[in-house]
Amino acid sequence: MSLSLIIGAIEIGIIFGICSLGLFMAFRILNLPDLTVDGSFVTGLAFSAIFAAQGQPLLGIILGVLGGVLAGIITGVLHTKFKIQEILAGILTMTALYSINLKIMNNQPSIFLYGIDTIFTPFLNKIILGGVDFGNLIVLAVIAIFLVIVYFFFFKTLTGLALRATGDNEAMVRSSSINTDTMKILGFAITNAVVALGGGLYAQYTQTAAHGAGVGTLVLCCASIIIGETVFGKKRGMLHHLISILLGAVLYRLLISYAFVLGLPASDLKLFSALIVVVAMVLPQIKFGRKKA
């Protein structure tokens, strides 16, 4: 693959690595699947595109994140206060977001930002090596590193420890007079806020916002988490675990890009993605079976 193609794959990988860090909160910390992310990704994307088109790209991303927070809170309340099973609660919120996101986009199925300033614009053509512009990569890397640092220190706070404990042993946490419903709602809010951040970055990076862009976000993020944990490990502390998820997303995108270079038809992308996830999940089982033998 050419250097420009590799850098492009890494950049997209970082964006979806950010989304994967969002899903990590629900998927691994709380041990709850959250299907809301397919909708909150588009919420971030929609706000980002609409406000970027009006000359306020940063405000668009901020509002997108707040929209993700609200979506997560709704899912959390449906699950904790109205006792709706978490998967169904996520589906209900995601379904509602389908219409809401379209309204945010002024009922336009697609918005194009070609020639419009984004948060990446000030950094374009500033660092060029080998004929490749590294501006976008540096911006995304800084955001991802900042997010990892925030996560790392958050999990050391009392609230962060309570969140982790809620996912590990909810009954024990309740016996310690911690409101587990609040912890779950907070977890869902953080999950969808970070996923919406990824959606906002994706819109401005690709300069395109499509209403159907969120389809498969959950699977893609799960794939990144599983690949990262399988290849880079998850038992060396929280910081290593978070970095592994980011690297897993980058590796996933590199594999997809390499498959396209080898001639993979676009129609086979979902099949190839599923096979990657299956292999990533099966490998640890094979290794464990060999050790037992």
N, C-alpha and C positions, 0 to 999 in steps of 0.2 A: 504493500500500500504506500501511496505517496505521503509525504510529511503533512501536507495540508489536510488529507483525508484522516490521518491519525489524530491530528489536533482537533479537527471537527468532531470526531467520535468521542474524544476525551471531554470536550466541552459539553456535548449533549449528555455524556455520562455523568458529569458533575451535576448538571441540572436535575437529572433523575435520581442522582445520589442524594441530593437535597430532599427530594420527595420521599425517598426511601428512609431518610432520617426521620421524616415526619411519621411515616407509617410504623417505624420502629417503636414509637411510643405506645401505640395501641397493640401492635402485633407481638412485640416481645416484652415490653414492660408490663402492660396490663393483661397480656394474653387474650386480647379481644380482637376479633376481625372487624374492620371498619370499612364497609363498602361506600361510605360517604365520599371517600377520596376521589372516586371517578367524577363526582360532581364538583367538589371543592377545587380540584385542579383547574377546571374550566372557570370557576368563579374568579380565581386569581388571574387567569388568562384574560377573562372578559374585562375586568376592571383595568388591568394593565394596558390592554389594547385601546380601550375607549379613552382613557385619560392621556395616554401617550399621543394619541391622534390629536388631542387638544393642547399638546405641548407641555404636559405635566406627567412625564413617565414615572418619576419617583412616587408621586402621590398615588398614581394608579396601582403601583405595587403595594403600597401601604394599605390602601383601601381593600385590595384583594386579600391581603393577609387578615384584615379585620373581618371580611366576609367569610373567610375560612374559619375563623374563630367562632363566628355566629353559627355556621353550619355544624361545627363540632359540638357546640353547646346544645343545639336542638337534638342532635343524635343522642347525646349523653342524657338529656332530660327524658327523651322518649324511652330510653333503656332503663334508667334508674328510677324515675318518678312514676312512669306509667307502666313499668314492668314489661315493656316490649322487648322481645329477644333481640340481642345486639345486632345480628345479621339483618333482621327485618327492619330494625330502627334505621340502620344505615341505608337500606334499600329505599325506605320511605323518604328519607332526606335527600338522597341522590335523585330520586324521581322528581321531587319538588324542585330541586335545583335545575333540572333540565329546562323547565319553563322560566325559572327566575334568571338563569344565566342568559337565556335568549333575550329577555327583556333588558338586561344590563347591556347587551350588545345591540340595543335598538332594533331588535328583531332581524338582525343581519346574521346569516349563517357563517359568514367569514368577514374578517376585517384585515386589511393589508396595511402595513406600516412602512412600505418602501419609500425612502426619501424623507422619513420622519425621524426626528431625534429620539433616541432612547437613552437609557442609563449607560449603554455601552459606547455611545457616540463620542464622548470626550476622550476615550482611550483608544480609538481606532487609529491605526497608522502611527502609533507612538513607539512600539517595540516590534520591529520586523527582523526576523532571522531566517536566512535561507529562503527569502521570498515569501515567508508566511507571517501573517499578522498575529501576534500573541496577546493583543490587547484584551480580547474577549476572555481568553483563558485565564489571564491574571485576575480580571474582575470576578469571574466565577469562582476561582480558587480562593480568593480572599473571602468571599461571602461564605463558601463552604467551610473554610477553616474557622471563621468567626462563629458559625453555627455549631461546629463541633466543640469549640471552647465553651460556648454558652451552655450546651447540653452537659458537658463534663462537670462544670461547676454547679449547675442546677441540680444534678443528681447527688451532689454532696450536701445540699441544703436539707432542712427538715422536711420541706414539702416534697422535694425530689425523693428522699428516702421513704416517705410515706407512700408516694406513688409506686415505687418499686416494691414495697412491702405489700401493697394492695394486690398487685399482680401475683406475688408469691404465695401469700396466705391471707385471704380476705377476712376469714373468721378471726384470726389472731389480731389483725389490725382493728377490727371492730371492737374487740375486747379491750383494746388500748384507748378507746374513746375517740378514735379517728373516724371522721365521716367518710366512709368509702364511696358513697355516692358522689360527694364533692370531688374526690380524687379521680373518679372515673370521668366525670364531666370535664375536669381540667385536662385529663389525658386526651380525650377526644378533641377538645379545643386546640391543644398544642399540635396534635396530629394534623388536623385540617388546616391550621394556620401555616405550618411549614410546607405542606403539600401545595397550598395556594401560593405560597412564595415561589415554589418551583414553577407553578403554572404561569405566574407573572413574569418570571425570568425567561421562560420558554417563549412566550409571546413576543417579547422584545428582542430576544436573541434571533429567532427565526423571522421576525418582522411579519408574522402571520398569526392570526387567531381564528381557529376553526371551532365551531360549536361542538363538533364531535371529537375534539382532540383528547378528551379525557377517557375515552373508551379504552379499557385495558390498563389503566394506571395502576390499579391494585395488583394485577398480575405482574406487571413490570417491576413494581417496587418490591414485591415479595421475592421475585427472581433475584433482584440485586442483593437483598438481604441474605438470602440462602446461599448465593454464589460467594458473597463476601465471607460469610461465616465458614463455608466449606473450604475455600481456598486459603484464606488468611487466618482463620481461627477466631474463636470468641471467648477463650478462657484465660486471657492474659490481662484482664482488667477492662473497665468501661471505655477508656480512651482508645485502646487497641480495637475494641469491638466497634466503636463508632467509625474509626478510620477504615476498618475492614468493610463496612457497609458502603462507604464512598468508593473504595477501590473495587468492590464487587460490581457497582453500577457502571464504573468506567470499563472494567473488563467485559461486562455484558455488552456494552455498546461497541467495543472493539471487535468482539466476536461477530456481532451482527454486521458490522461494516466489512469485515473480512469475508463473511459469507456472501455478501453482495458482490464483492470484488471477484469471488470465485464463480459468480453467475447465478446466485440464488434468486429465483423469481420472487417478485414482491408478494405474490399470492401465497407463497410458502412461508412467509415471515412468522406468522403466528405458530405454525407447526414447528418451525425451527426453534422459536423461543420456548415453546413447551418442552421440547426435547432437552434444551439446555438446563431448564429447571429440574427435569426428571433426573438427568445425569448428576446434577449438583446434589440432589437429595439422596440418590442411591449410593453414591461414592462413600459417604461416611458409614453406611450400613455394611458395605462390602469390607471396608477397613476394619470395622468392629467385628465382623464375622471371622476375618482372618486372625485377629488377635485372640479370639476365643478358641479357635481351632489350634 
